[in-house]
Amino acid sequence: MRKNIEELASKLNIPFKKGGNLEQAVVHRSYLNEHPDFPLGHNERLEFLGDAVLELIVTEYLYENYPNPEGELTNWRAALVNGANLAKIARDMDIEEYLYLSRGEQKDASEKARNYILANAHESLIGSVYLDFGWDEAKKFVTANVISTLPEILEKKLYVDPKSRFQEEAQSRMSVTPSYKVLEESGPDHAKTFRVGAYINKDLVAEGAGASKQEAQVSAAANALEEKGW
């Protein structure tokens, strides 16, 4: 069943071009495995293009509007264009309901996998807007949806990784350096999942999970910041 792509364009507040690239931007590779006769290809080439367009638009904006050193601007740009931010924005834009996904991806994809799909689709959308309508329309789209998250990123210091932020806040507020402890390991050796606790003194503040101890620590730190309201 074909999606209502004109409706998607309306939701995204972009022009609609019949026969344009917007629909292909939401076609995941898995869908074509189940529907080999689908007339469009998957969105990975559009994602490749959109990634470059996004980075240049964000870089130009930061260069023109902030006199900060290159290192700071690099960190801000990374926070704007990383997968977590792009996936969150994609959810806010209701892109998920328009994705062409296999039945397996629709039902069984983990949150991490779904975020990856959403972030890639977001970049593909940017690529499609650029191809169909040019630089100015792509810049308008990115400014409205991605660059608009910069004030929150700066206010909450989201450009600093969660472990560093949690340590900074704990030391500043409580004169304590947080610690981390592996609470559980599960799964086979080639696909382990780690559950880690973030502690202040001996108090467990929050837990996090990941495919590595480092990833689980970052998750625990992010959850601890939220738990503490920091």
N, CA, C and O of each residue as an XYZ file, in Angstrom:
920
protein
N       0.848     -1.202      0.000
C       0.000      0.000      0.000
C       0.879      1.247      0.000
O       1.767      1.382      0.842
N       0.633      2.161     -0.945
C       1.451      3.369     -1.041
C       1.079      4.348      0.060
O      -0.092      4.479      0.416
N       2.068      5.028      0.590
C       1.861      6.035      1.633
C       1.335      7.328      1.010
O       1.489      7.567     -0.187
N       0.720      8.142      1.839
C       0.239      9.451      1.387
C       1.387     10.453      1.520
O       1.510     11.150      2.527
N       2.215     10.508      0.489
C       3.427     11.322      0.560
C       3.106     12.811      0.473
O       3.828     13.643      1.022
N       2.026     13.136     -0.215
C       1.617     14.547     -0.253
C       1.250     15.028      1.150
O       1.529     16.169      1.517
N       0.628     14.154      1.923
C       0.297     14.480      3.314
C       1.564     14.678      4.137
O       1.635     15.581      4.971
N       2.561     13.833      3.901
C       3.840     13.981      4.600
C       4.475     15.334      4.281
O       4.965     16.020      5.178
N       4.465     15.712      3.007
C       5.034     17.013      2.616
C       4.335     18.144      3.340
O       4.978     19.096      3.783
N       3.014     18.043      3.463
C       2.243     19.068      4.158
C       2.649     19.137      5.628
O       2.820     20.223      6.181
N       2.803     17.956      6.266
C       3.207     17.925      7.674
C       4.588     18.524      7.872
O       4.846     19.198      8.869
N       5.472     18.274      6.915
C       6.842     18.767      7.021
C       6.975     20.223      6.586
O       8.042     20.825      6.711
N       5.882     20.777      6.077
C       5.876     22.168      5.606
C       6.888     22.399      4.495
O       7.606     23.399      4.477
N       6.925     21.436      3.558
C       7.765     21.596      2.372
C       6.875     21.469      1.139
O       5.806     20.865      1.219
N       7.291     22.026     -0.002
C       6.486     21.881     -1.225
C       6.395     20.406     -1.625
O       7.257     19.606     -1.261
N       5.368     20.058     -2.359
C       5.236     18.696     -2.871
C       5.506     18.700     -4.365
O       4.947     19.509     -5.105
N       6.362     17.797     -4.801
C       6.684     17.675     -6.224
C       6.295     16.283     -6.690
O       6.913     15.295     -6.292
N       5.281     16.202     -7.525
C       4.834     14.906     -8.034
C       5.978     14.246     -8.805
O       6.578     14.856     -9.690
N       6.265     13.010     -8.461
C       7.376     12.309     -9.101
C       8.733     12.709     -8.563
O       9.760     12.361     -9.147
N       8.753     13.449     -7.438
C      10.017     13.859     -6.838
C      10.636     12.757     -5.998
O      10.295     11.583     -6.141
N      11.545     13.147     -5.123
C      12.336     12.179     -4.365
C      11.834     11.931     -2.950
O      12.410     11.121     -2.223
N      10.765     12.620     -2.549
C      10.331     12.540     -1.161
C       9.940     11.125     -0.756
O      10.312     10.663      0.323
N       9.190     10.434     -1.615
C       8.740      9.093     -1.241
C       9.920      8.131     -1.086
O       9.945      7.317     -0.163
N      10.892      8.228     -1.989
C      12.053      7.339     -1.879
C      12.813      7.583     -0.583
O      13.463      6.674     -0.066
N      12.739      8.790     -0.059
C      13.461      9.126      1.166
C      12.985      8.325      2.372
O      13.709      8.211      3.361
N      11.785      7.774      2.306
C      11.253      7.022      3.442
C      11.182      5.520      3.157
O      10.490      4.787      3.864
N      11.892      5.060      2.127
C      11.923      3.628      1.798
C      13.168      2.994      2.413
O      14.291      3.286      1.999
N      12.963      2.128      3.398
C      14.072      1.409      4.026
C      14.416      0.169      3.200
O      13.549     -0.445      2.579
N      15.691     -0.177      3.210
C      16.149     -1.325      2.420
C      15.345     -2.598      2.726
O      15.088     -3.398      1.826
N      14.950     -2.786      3.984
C      14.252     -4.015      4.375
C      12.918     -4.176      3.642
O      12.482     -5.297      3.377
N      12.274     -3.053      3.316
C      10.969     -3.120      2.643
C      11.110     -3.750      1.259
O      10.237     -4.495      0.814
N      12.212     -3.446      0.590
C      12.413     -3.965     -0.765
C      12.698     -5.456     -0.763
O      12.453     -6.136     -1.759
N      13.215     -5.973      0.348
C      13.423     -7.424      0.442
C      12.093     -8.168      0.392
O      12.012     -9.276     -0.139
N      11.052     -7.552      0.948
C       9.723     -8.162      0.956
C       8.889     -7.761     -0.260
O       7.940     -8.451     -0.631
N       9.259     -6.630     -0.878
C       8.482     -6.114     -2.017
C       9.436     -5.788     -3.173
O       9.638     -4.619     -3.501
N      10.019     -6.818     -3.788
C      11.028     -6.580     -4.839
C      10.466     -5.862     -6.060
O      11.234     -5.310     -6.849
N       9.143     -5.854     -6.235
C       8.544     -5.168     -7.384
C       8.207     -3.709     -7.093
O       7.662     -3.022     -7.957
N       8.526     -3.219     -5.875
C       8.227     -1.819     -5.542
C       8.995     -0.917     -6.507
O      10.183     -1.139     -6.744
N       8.329      0.101     -7.067
C       8.944      0.863     -8.159
C      10.080      1.806     -7.748
O      10.758      2.364     -8.610
N      10.290      1.986     -6.459
C      11.346      2.896     -6.014
C      12.476      2.129     -5.350
O      12.289      1.006     -4.883
N      13.656      2.751     -5.314
C      14.787      2.163     -4.607
C      14.769      2.558     -3.142
O      13.890      3.298     -2.699
N      15.762      2.051     -2.380
C      15.840      2.434     -0.965
C      16.486      3.818     -0.841
O      16.910      4.418     -1.829
N      16.546      4.301      0.398
C      16.904      5.709      0.618
C      18.378      5.957      0.925
O      18.736      7.068      1.316
N      19.244      4.953      0.761
C      20.612      5.121      1.253
C      21.440      6.135      0.467
O      22.287      6.815      1.045
N      21.210      6.246     -0.830
C      21.939      7.266     -1.600
C      21.456      8.673     -1.226
O      22.253      9.609     -1.150
N      20.157      8.812     -0.997
C      19.627     10.104     -0.550
C      20.182     10.474      0.824
O      20.468     11.638      1.102
N      20.329      9.465      1.671
C      20.910      9.702      2.999
C      22.339     10.219      2.874
O      22.735     11.146      3.581
N      23.109      9.616      1.972
C      24.489     10.035      1.718
C      24.545     11.512      1.321
O      25.387     12.268      1.805
N      23.636     11.904      0.435
C      23.580     13.300     -0.004
C      23.102     14.207      1.118
O      23.691     15.259      1.369
N      22.029     13.797      1.794
C      21.446     14.629      2.844
C      22.399     14.880      3.989
O      22.395     15.961      4.578
N      23.213     13.897      4.308
C      24.205     14.049      5.372
C      25.158     15.199      5.059
O      25.471     16.008      5.933
N      25.615     15.269      3.816
C      26.550     16.327      3.411
C      25.859     17.692      3.389
O      26.432     18.692      3.823
N      24.624     17.725      2.879
C      23.878     18.992      2.826
C      23.626     19.507      4.239
O      23.823     20.689      4.519
N      23.192     18.620      5.123
C      22.923     18.989      6.517
C      24.166     19.565      7.170
O      24.109     20.621      7.799
N      25.285     18.877      7.025
C      26.505     19.334      7.691
C      26.941     20.703      7.178
O      27.385     21.540      7.963
N      26.822     20.940      5.887
C      27.236     22.229      5.347
C      26.314     23.354      5.809
O      26.786     24.441      6.143
N      25.002     23.107      5.830
C      24.053     24.135      6.278
C      24.316     24.496      7.743
O      24.348     25.671      8.107
N      24.503     23.474      8.572
C      24.759     23.718      9.997
C      26.092     24.433     10.185
O      26.197     25.356     10.993
N      27.110     24.006      9.440
C      28.431     24.628      9.547
C      28.369     26.099      9.145
O      28.924     26.957      9.832
N      27.703     26.386      8.051
C      27.570     27.767      7.590
C      26.846     28.616      8.632
O      27.252     29.745      8.909
N      25.776     28.072      9.207
C      25.006     28.824     10.211
C      25.873     29.147     11.426
O      25.896     30.288     11.889
N      26.580     28.153     11.938
C      27.414     28.377     13.122
C      28.532     29.365     12.826
O      28.841     30.226     13.649
N      29.142     29.240     11.643
C      30.236     30.143     11.270
C      29.756     31.588     11.186
O      30.440     32.511     11.628
N      28.573     31.766     10.613
C      28.068     33.123     10.395
C      27.486     33.763     11.649
O      27.392     34.988     11.727
N      27.095     32.954     12.632
C      26.366     33.507     13.777
C      27.112     33.448     15.106
O      26.685     34.074     16.076
N      28.211     32.710     15.167
C      28.943     32.577     16.432
C      30.436     32.771     16.203
O      31.018     32.121     15.334
N      31.072     33.671     16.985
C      32.510     33.906     16.828
C      33.371     32.947     17.648
O      34.568     33.179     17.817
N      32.778     31.885     18.152
C      33.484     30.960     19.046
C      34.612     30.226     18.321
O      34.639     30.163     17.092
N      35.549     29.670     19.107
C      36.655     28.903     18.498
C      36.148     27.675     17.751
O      35.049     27.178     17.998
N      36.973     27.211     16.842
C      36.601     26.082     15.990
C      36.213     24.849     16.797
O      35.261     24.153     16.444
N      36.949     24.571     17.886
C      36.659     23.388     18.690
C      35.254     23.408     19.276
O      34.572     22.383     19.280
N      34.817     24.548     19.765
C      33.465     24.662     20.323
C      32.416     24.487     19.227
O      31.426     23.779     19.411
N      32.640     25.131     18.095
C      31.679     25.019     16.992
C      31.574     23.577     16.505
O      30.493     23.110     16.146
N      32.710     22.878     16.498
C      32.707     21.467     16.088
C      31.841     20.636     17.026
O      31.074     19.785     16.576
N      31.962     20.880     18.335
C      31.155     20.146     19.312
C      29.674     20.471     19.158
O      28.831     19.579     19.258
N      29.352     21.728     18.917
C      27.945     22.125     18.742
C      27.367     21.476     17.488
O      26.241     20.978     17.491
N      28.157     21.492     16.421
C      27.683     20.873     15.173
C      27.438     19.380     15.379
O      26.432     18.843     14.914
N      28.348     18.718     16.071
C      28.187     17.283     16.320
C      26.907     17.005     17.096
O      26.218     16.022     16.827
N      26.587     17.869     18.058
C      25.361     17.676     18.851
C      24.115     17.900     18.001
O      23.090     17.252     18.214
N      24.200     18.808     17.047
C      23.055     19.086     16.175
C      22.800     17.959     15.187
O      21.646     17.611     14.937
N      23.850     17.384     14.624
C      23.672     16.437     13.512
C      23.816     14.978     13.934
O      23.765     14.084     13.088
N      23.997     14.723     15.239
C      24.163     13.315     15.627
C      22.850     12.550     15.509
O      21.772     13.138     15.422
N      22.969     11.225     15.508
C      21.809     10.377     15.261
C      20.706     10.544     16.275
O      19.526     10.500     15.926
N      21.078     10.736     17.543
C      20.056     10.865     18.589
C      19.198     12.109     18.360
O      17.975     12.056     18.490
N      19.835     13.216     18.022
C      19.072     14.450     17.791
C      18.209     14.334     16.544
O      17.049     14.747     16.546
N      18.774     13.773     15.477
C      18.014     13.633     14.233
C      16.828     12.690     14.403
O      15.755     12.932     13.850
N      17.021     11.608     15.170
C      15.928     10.662     15.397
C      14.814     11.311     16.227
O      13.631     11.118     15.947
N      15.199     12.071     17.237
C      14.202     12.753     18.076
C      13.372     13.725     17.244
O      12.149     13.776     17.370
N      14.046     14.493     16.396
C      13.338     15.447     15.538
C      12.419     14.702     14.578
O      11.286     15.123     14.342
N      12.912     13.590     14.024
C      12.095     12.796     13.092
C      10.819     12.304     13.767
O       9.746     12.313     13.163
N      10.941     11.878     15.014
C       9.744     11.449     15.754
C       8.777     12.616     15.943
O       7.567     12.465     15.777
N       9.324     13.781     16.293
C       8.480     14.963     16.491
C       7.754     15.345     15.204
O       6.661     15.909     15.250
N       8.356     15.039     14.066
C       7.754     15.358     12.774
C       6.839     14.244     12.257
O       6.292     14.344     11.158
N       6.675     13.177     13.057
C       5.813     12.037     12.683
C       6.284     11.329     11.414
O       5.470     10.798     10.658
N       7.580     11.323     11.184
C       8.106     10.634     10.002
C       7.876      9.126     10.096
O       7.698      8.451      9.082
N       7.883      8.608     11.322
C       7.853      7.159     11.521
C       6.654      6.504     10.834
O       6.782      5.422     10.261
N       5.494      7.153     10.891
C       4.295      6.520     10.329
C       4.326      6.460      8.801
O       3.501      5.771      8.201
N       5.252      7.161      8.167
C       5.332      7.160      6.700
C       6.461      6.277      6.173
O       6.641      6.167      4.961
N       7.223      5.647      7.070
C       8.338      4.818      6.630
C       7.844      3.533      5.958
O       6.878      2.919      6.410
N       8.507      3.144      4.894
C       8.308      1.829      4.297
C       9.308      0.885      4.967
O      10.512      0.961      4.718
N       8.793     -0.005      5.818
C       9.636     -0.955      6.538
C       9.124     -2.371      6.323
O       7.940     -2.578      6.057
N      10.019     -3.342      6.440
C       9.574     -4.730      6.415
C       8.739     -5.013      7.658
O       8.791     -4.269      8.637
N       7.967     -6.099      7.607
C       7.156     -6.469      8.769
C       8.044     -6.732      9.982
O       7.689     -6.389     11.110
N       9.207     -7.347      9.737
C      10.126     -7.616     10.834
C      10.632     -6.347     11.493
O      10.666     -6.256     12.720
N      11.028     -5.361     10.688
C      11.510     -4.091     11.230
C      10.397     -3.351     11.957
O      10.648     -2.704     12.974
N       9.177     -3.436     11.453
C       8.063     -2.766     12.103
C       7.796     -3.335     13.486
O       7.471     -2.596     14.416
N       7.933     -4.651     13.622
C       7.550     -5.311     14.867
C       8.704     -5.482     15.849
O       8.524     -5.336     17.057
N       9.885     -5.790     15.329
C      10.942     -6.302     16.202
C      12.137     -5.374     16.394
O      13.018     -5.671     17.201
N      12.187     -4.281     15.686
C      13.370     -3.420     15.790
C      13.496     -2.851     17.202
O      12.521     -2.366     17.776
N      14.710     -2.916     17.754
C      14.968     -2.319     19.063
C      14.886     -0.801     18.953
O      14.883     -0.241     17.857
N      14.820     -0.153     20.101
C      14.763      1.315     20.079
C      16.006      1.894     19.418
O      15.923      2.874     18.677
N      17.162      1.283     19.689
C      18.402      1.758     19.078
C      18.347      1.621     17.559
O      18.735      2.535     16.831
N      17.854      0.455     17.082
C      17.762      0.230     15.643
C      16.754      1.174     15.007
O      16.991      1.702     13.920
N      15.630      1.388     15.683
C      14.615      2.295     15.140
C      15.131      3.733     15.080
O      14.849      4.455     14.123
N      15.884      4.149     16.098
C      16.465      5.495     16.077
C      17.427      5.650     14.913
O      17.480      6.704     14.279
N      18.189      4.599     14.631
C      19.132      4.618     13.505
C      18.373      4.780     12.191
O      18.773      5.565     11.331
N      17.282      4.042     12.039
C      16.458      4.134     10.827
C      15.869      5.534     10.687
O      15.857      6.101      9.595
N      15.379      6.093     11.801
C      14.767      7.425     11.761
C      15.790      8.504     11.434
O      15.514      9.405     10.643
N      16.967      8.415     12.040
C      18.013      9.411     11.755
C      18.412      9.366     10.283
O      18.586     10.406      9.648
N      18.555      8.157      9.745
C      18.916      8.023      8.330
C      17.811      8.556      7.422
O      18.089      9.210      6.417
N      16.544      8.272      7.785
C      15.427      8.783      6.989
C      15.391     10.307      7.023
O      15.067     10.953      6.026
N      15.726     10.873      8.174
C      15.763     12.334      8.298
C      16.785     12.926      7.325
O      16.501     13.900      6.629
N      17.970     12.328      7.287
C      18.992     12.803      6.348
C      18.537     12.594      4.906
O      18.810     13.424      4.039
N      17.850     11.494      4.653
C      17.338     11.238      3.302
C      16.321     12.291      2.894
O      16.303     12.734      1.745
N      15.475     12.692      3.836
C      14.496     13.745      3.553
C      15.194     15.045      3.164
O      14.780     15.727      2.227
N      16.253     15.376      3.892
C      17.013     16.589      3.578
C      17.594     16.476      2.166
O      17.574     17.438      1.399
N      18.112     15.285      1.832
C      18.627     15.069      0.486
C      17.555     15.233     -0.574
O      17.811     15.791     -1.641
N      16.348     14.746     -0.282
C      15.261     14.840     -1.261
C      14.814     16.288     -1.452
O      14.528     16.707     -2.573
N      14.755     17.050     -0.364
C      14.375     18.463     -0.466
C      15.406     19.216     -1.294
O      15.056     20.049     -2.130
N      16.680     18.917     -1.055
C      17.746     19.569     -1.816
C      17.643     19.251     -3.305
O      17.752     20.147     -4.141
N      17.434     17.980     -3.636
C      17.343     17.588     -5.043
C      16.115     18.184     -5.734
O      16.193     18.641     -6.875
N      14.990     18.175     -5.034
C      13.734     18.601     -5.658
C      13.572     20.118     -5.710
O      12.948     20.645     -6.631
N      14.137     20.824     -4.718
C      13.838     22.257     -4.625
C      15.057     23.156     -4.436
O      14.927     24.380     -4.455
N      16.241     22.565     -4.255
C      17.443     23.376     -4.211
C      17.900     23.771     -2.817
O      17.291     23.428     -1.804
N      18.994     24.502     -2.818
C      19.693     24.857     -1.575
C      18.829     25.676     -0.627
O      18.788     25.389      0.569
N      18.135     26.693     -1.141
C      17.391     27.592     -0.255
C      16.288     26.859      0.501
O      16.072     27.108      1.687
N      15.590     25.955     -0.186
C      14.514     25.217      0.479
C      15.105     24.218      1.483
O      14.537     24.022      2.558
N      16.222     23.594      1.152
C      16.887     22.684      2.094
C      17.354     23.446      3.329
O      17.227     22.968      4.456
N      17.891     24.630      3.097
C      18.355     25.451      4.215
C      17.190     25.859      5.110
O      17.317     25.853      6.335
N      16.074     26.208      4.517
C      14.876     26.563      5.278
C      14.411     25.373      6.121
O      14.058     25.537      7.289
N      14.412     24.183      5.528
C      13.978     22.969      6.220
C      14.898     22.654      7.398
O      14.420     22.397      8.503
N      16.206     22.670      7.173
C      17.179     22.352      8.220
C      17.148     23.403      9.328
O      17.257     23.066     10.507
N      17.003     24.662      8.957
C      16.960     25.733      9.957
C      15.747     25.570     10.864
O      15.848     25.720     12.082
N      14.610     25.266     10.271
C      13.367     25.143     11.047
C      13.386     23.925     11.957
O      12.851     23.974     13.065
N      13.991     22.836     11.507
C      13.855     21.579     12.237
C      15.089     21.151     13.021
O      14.959     20.525     14.073
N      16.271     21.472     12.537
C      17.488     21.016     13.204
C      18.167     22.151     13.962
O      18.444     22.027     15.155
N      18.431     23.247     13.279
C      19.122     24.361     13.927
C      18.269     24.950     15.044
O      18.800     25.542     15.985
N      16.977     24.794     14.948
C      16.075     25.298     15.996
C      16.295     24.600     17.340
O      15.849     25.102     18.372
N      16.983     23.438     17.342
C      17.252     22.747     18.610
C      18.533     23.262     19.282
O      18.860     22.818     20.383
N      19.254     24.175     18.654
C      20.525     24.645     19.216
C      20.373     25.330     20.571
O      21.180     25.061     21.461
N      19.374     26.208     20.781
C      19.268     26.844     22.105
C      19.170     25.837     23.246
O      19.798     26.026     24.288
N      18.394     24.773     23.067
C      18.289     23.748     24.109
C      19.609     23.018     24.292
O      20.003     22.714     25.418
N      20.300     22.733     23.183
C      21.590     22.054     23.256
C      22.595     22.883     24.046
O      23.347     22.349     24.862
N      22.602     24.188     23.800
C      23.538     25.065     24.509
C      23.134     25.236     25.973
O      23.986     25.215     26.862
N      21.841     25.404     26.219
C      21.364     25.624     27.593
C      21.650     24.408     28.473
O      22.080     24.554     29.618
N      21.412     23.216     27.942
C      21.571     21.985     28.723
C      22.944     21.342     28.534
O      23.205     20.256     29.051
N      23.816     22.017     27.791
C      25.164     21.513     27.512
C      25.128     20.104     26.915
O      25.923     19.239     27.284
N      24.198     19.894     25.992
C      24.065     18.583     25.373
C      25.207     18.283     24.409
O      25.337     17.158     23.927
N      26.032     19.286     24.129
C      27.197     19.067     23.271
C      28.332     18.414     24.050
O      29.325     17.987     23.461
N      28.191     18.336     25.367
C      29.154     17.614     26.202
C      28.585     16.218     26.422
O      27.388     16.077     26.673
N      29.423     15.180     26.331
C      28.903     13.827     26.457
C      28.342     13.619     27.860
O      28.822     14.247     28.804
N      27.328     12.744     28.027
C      26.634     12.588     29.308
C      27.541     12.246     30.491
O      27.316     12.735     31.598
N      28.567     11.410     30.270
C      29.461     11.065     31.379
C      30.205     12.294     31.887
O      30.339     12.492     33.094
N      30.684     13.109     30.971
C      31.400     14.329     31.366
C      30.459     15.304     32.056
O      30.828     15.937     33.046
N      29.228     15.426     31.526
C      28.252     16.334     32.141
C      27.872     15.877     33.543
O      27.784     16.690     34.463
N      27.645     14.564     33.707
C      27.264     14.034     35.016
C      28.394     14.246     36.023
O      28.152     14.624     37.169
N      29.617     14.002     35.588
C      30.761     14.218     36.478
C      30.894     15.685     36.857
O      31.117     16.019     38.021
N      30.755     16.554     35.869
C      30.878     17.995     36.115
C      29.819     18.471     37.109
O      30.119     19.221     38.037
N      28.568     18.024     36.903
C      27.477     18.452     37.780
C      27.648     17.887     39.194
O      27.439     18.598     40.177
N      28.029     16.608     39.294
C      28.191     15.983     40.607
C      29.324     16.641     41.389
O      29.205     16.860     42.594
N      30.416     16.955     40.706
C      31.536     17.604     41.381
C      31.177     19.026     41.802
O      31.547     19.475     42.887
N      30.448     19.732     40.926
C      30.071     21.111     41.213
C      29.058     21.200     42.348
O      29.176     22.053     43.228
N      28.061     20.315     42.324
C      26.959     20.396     43.279
C      27.239     19.657     44.585
O      26.780     20.075     45.648
N      28.000     18.545     44.505
C      28.143     17.674     45.670
C      29.590     17.350     46.025
O      29.851     16.610     46.974
N      30.529     17.903     45.262
C      31.961     17.656     45.481
C      32.288     16.165     45.482
O      33.120     15.698     46.260
N      31.613     15.422     44.587
C      31.791     13.973     44.487
C      31.989     13.599     43.019
O      31.357     14.173     42.133
N      32.872     12.632     42.772
C      33.039     12.093     41.427
C      32.207     10.822     41.299
O      32.382      9.900     42.096
N      31.314     10.745     40.329
C      30.472      9.551     40.179
C      31.311      8.311     39.847
O      32.434      8.411     39.354
N      30.739      7.160     40.130
C      31.381      5.895     39.763
C      30.362      5.008     39.059
O      29.158      5.255     39.120
N      30.860      3.978     38.395
C      29.992      3.080     37.617
C      30.310      1.633     37.968
O      31.461      1.278     38.223
N      29.277      0.810     37.977
C      29.434     -0.600     38.309
C      28.586     -1.445     37.369
O      27.414     -1.148     37.138
N      29.190     -2.503     36.829
C      28.427     -3.423     35.988
C      27.495     -4.239     36.881
O      27.954     -4.932     37.789
N      26.204     -4.161     36.629
C      25.203     -4.861     37.429
C      24.837     -6.212     36.827
O      24.465     -7.142     37.543
N      24.946     -6.309     35.497
C      24.557     -7.553     34.838
C      25.160     -7.618     33.444
O      25.261     -6.606     32.750
N      25.560     -8.815     33.042
C      25.961     -9.091     31.668
C      25.056    -10.201     31.147
O      24.832    -11.197     31.835
N      24.540    -10.032     29.942
C      23.660    -11.060     29.384
C      23.936    -11.226     27.898
O      24.544    -10.361     27.268
N      23.484    -12.347     27.345
C      23.646    -12.606     25.925
C      24.922    -13.344     25.607
O      25.809    -13.442     26.454
N      25.032    -13.873     24.383
C      26.244    -14.595     23.956
C      27.425    -13.647     23.808
O      27.250    -12.430     23.747
N      28.619    -14.206     23.750
C      29.841    -13.387     23.703
C      29.850    -12.407     22.532
O      30.371    -11.298     22.658
N      29.281    -12.804     21.400
C      29.339    -11.938     20.217
C      28.240    -10.865     20.226
O      28.227     -9.980     19.370
N      27.321    -10.947     21.194
C      26.231     -9.963     21.247
C      25.811     -9.712     22.684
O      24.641     -9.846     23.042
N      26.786     -9.345     23.497
C      26.510     -9.121     24.916
C      25.745     -7.820     25.145
O      25.861     -6.868     24.373
N      24.969     -7.802     26.213
C      24.335     -6.577     26.696
C      24.793     -6.357     28.132
O      24.763     -7.271     28.956
N      25.217     -5.133     28.416
C      25.689     -4.786     29.755
C      24.675     -3.846     30.416
O      24.160     -2.919     29.790
N      24.407     -4.109     31.687
C      23.576     -3.191     32.480
C      24.478     -2.600     33.558
O      25.084     -3.325     34.346
N      24.556     -1.274     33.577
C      25.509     -0.567     34.439
C      24.752      0.405     35.337
O      23.771      1.021     34.921
N      25.223      0.532     36.571
C      24.665      1.514     37.499
C      25.585      2.712     37.637
O      26.806      2.564     37.676
N      24.993      3.910     37.711
C      25.743      5.139     37.983
C      25.526      5.510     39.444
O      24.390      5.623     39.905
N      26.619      5.697     40.160
C      26.549      5.914     41.610
C      27.134      7.269     41.997
O      28.093      7.750     41.393
N      26.527      7.873     43.023
C      27.138      8.986     43.733
C      27.349      8.503     45.160
O      26.396      8.161     45.860
N      28.617      8.479     45.583
C      28.988      7.768     46.803
C      28.519      6.322     46.654
O      28.889      5.652     45.690
N      27.709      5.835     47.593
C      27.228      4.453     47.483
C      25.794      4.378     46.993
O      25.197      3.302     46.961
N      25.239      5.534     46.606
C      23.834      5.583     46.193
C      23.702      5.365     44.687
O      24.323      6.068     43.890
N      22.887      4.387     44.313
C      22.593      4.142     42.904
C      21.635      5.224     42.409
O      20.513      5.340     42.904
N      22.077      6.008     41.441
C      21.255      7.100     40.917
C      20.400      6.631     39.749
O      19.213      6.951     39.673
N      21.006      5.871     38.839
C      20.278      5.409     37.652
C      21.028      4.257     37.017
O      22.200      4.024     37.312
N      20.336      3.533     36.136
C      20.931      2.436     35.402
C      20.893      2.728     33.908
O      20.109      3.557     33.443
N      21.747      2.039     33.166
C      21.740      2.162     31.717
C      22.211      0.854     31.104
O      22.864      0.050     31.770
N      21.885      0.644     29.853
C      22.254     -0.591     29.170
C      22.898     -0.268     27.830
O      22.651      0.786     27.244
N      23.733     -1.198     27.351
C      24.379     -1.003     26.060
C      25.121     -2.244     25.626
O      25.242     -3.214     26.375
N      25.619     -2.198     24.399
C      26.330     -3.338     23.832
C      27.781     -3.403     24.294
O      28.481     -4.372     24.005
N      28.232     -2.383     25.004
C      29.565     -2.372     25.600
C      29.459     -1.697     26.958
O      28.471     -1.023     27.248
N      30.485     -1.880     27.796
C      30.466     -1.232     29.111
C      30.441      0.288     28.959
O      29.739      0.981     29.695
N      31.209      0.799     28.003
C      31.263      2.245     27.779
C      29.897      2.780     27.355
O      29.443      3.807     27.860
N      29.249      2.082     26.431
C      27.938      2.513     25.967
C      26.917      2.488     27.111
O      26.079      3.382     27.224
N      26.997      1.458     27.953
C      26.085      1.349     29.084
C      26.347      2.454     30.109
O      25.411      2.973     30.717
N      27.617      2.813     30.300
C      27.952      3.900     31.224
C      27.385      5.228     30.736
O      26.841      6.008     31.517
N      27.519      5.477     29.433
C      26.975      6.713     28.863
C      25.455      6.754     29.049
O      24.893      7.793     29.395
N      24.801      5.622     28.816
C      23.353      5.537     29.003
C      22.979      5.781     30.455
O      22.022      6.503     30.735
N      23.728      5.184     31.388
C      23.457      5.370     32.813
C      23.658      6.828     33.218
O      22.874      7.377     33.993
N      24.706      7.448     32.694
C      24.966      8.860     33.017
C      23.841      9.758     32.503
O      23.401     10.670     33.202
N      23.378      9.494     31.278
C      22.277     10.287     30.721
C      21.022     10.124     31.572
O      20.316     11.097     31.837
N      20.746      8.894     32.000
C      19.568      8.655     32.848
C      19.730      9.285     34.211
O      18.753      9.740     34.806
N      20.969      9.319     34.721
C      21.221      9.939     36.013
C      21.015     11.448     35.961
O      20.470     12.036     36.896
N      21.450     12.074     34.872
C      21.211     13.511     34.700
C      19.726     13.809     34.700
O      19.283     14.791     35.296
N      18.948     12.958     34.025
C      17.499     13.148     33.979
C      16.894     12.918     35.367
O      16.032     13.678     35.809
N      17.353     11.866     36.047
C      16.842     11.539     37.381
C      17.090     12.684     38.364
O      16.231     13.000     39.188
N      18.263     13.300     38.271
C      18.624     14.384     39.167
C      18.075     15.750     38.730
O      18.115     16.725     39.481
N      17.563     15.789     37.497
C      17.094     17.082     36.986
C      18.207     18.032     36.673
O      18.029     19.249     36.713
N      19.388     17.469     36.352
C      20.551     18.282     36.020
C      20.665     18.484     34.511
O      21.591     19.148     34.045
